[in-house]
Amino acid sequence: MQDSEKSINFAPTMSTRREKNKPQNTLNKQLELPEVKEKEKNEVASKMGDFCLDVAKLIIGGVLLAGLVNQEIEYWPLAISGFTAVIVFVISGIYLIRKSNKK
């Protein structure tokens, strides 16, 4: 016999080690999330847009009521921060509603 035929490789290859230690796919199957349909995404975006607009209305009401009540509240910092928040919520609400209506 020749030397190449007599040599025996006792070292396991990396592929066999990986195959033996490979975890079962049962856990991956349990953690899969269901696919969300496009219609449901649009409904959620529309509802979030309405919510943002409602929050903006509540902030306007809070700022106006705080100005009417004669407490020791500095009105201008309250008004500036309130109307800044209103602008952010209105823009977010309009964006979400338009996004939901496009598709």
Buried (B, 14 or more C-beta within 10 A) or exposed (E): EEEEEEEEEEEEEEEEEEEEEEEEEEEEEEEEEEEEEEEEEBEEBBEBBBBBBEBBEEBBEEBEEBBEEEEEEEEEEBBEEBBEBBEBBBEBBEBBBEBBEEE
